[in-house]
Amino acid sequence: MSLILGKEYCKLDSNGRFKLPIALKKQLESSDNRFVIKNSIFSECLELWTYASFEKEIEKLKSKLNPYSIEDRHLLRKFSEGNIIEMDSNDRFVIPAEQKDVLKSGKELVLQSVGDWIEIWDYDTYQKETSAATTDYAQQANQRLGQLSAEQQ
């Protein structure tokens, strides 16, 4: 899977379906029509992964965890919770019933790319989350990534 870019808006219909915007659909096209949808462990949103990317992520996680550690098993279980879904012929996904409660307002959605996956946010929750952010991203980047050397600039 390559990098997914973009932020798009769409609506959730009364049957719990949303149509994937064309800008994101073009980036997700592959021969495998399987996707994984899961609750985020970091935010009040859902995550949409291609099956291949999710499988790769879980394999990477498994390689770093001890299968005989109960804490590691719980972590792996939490990270791998999800449902396999497929896009229908009208480019729509059905959100499983047990995951709909994350989308509080139930109508307006924000689809935000995050590298290999797409976050699915309730519009109001997304607005609150992003407007409340007081992070100084330049300072955080400097702390986490360091300053570029003269050669890299």
C-alpha angles and dihedrals in degrees: 000000000000129000116295116215133189150055117242137175128221142154132253112225127218090266093058094256130133129189115234109236113244094241090062096035091060089056093050100047114128139135091263111076094189121113134176122226119192142161113264114242090208106047142017094268142088126251123222116202132174107246091243093052092046092049090050092049093050091048089052091049093047090053090058098045132077110237089206094057114092091209091053091048091052090049093049091047092051094046093048097048107118147111129251110233134173133215111245126225090272093056092255132138125206113221109222114247095245091057100046093085090072088066096067103180091040099210118064118051134188117208109201121183117226107182107279098010143038124239115220111209135183102242096236093046091049092051091050093046095049097040092049093051109114095175117137096219094190091055092044092050090050092050096044101035104025128222120307116253119239089259093055096049 
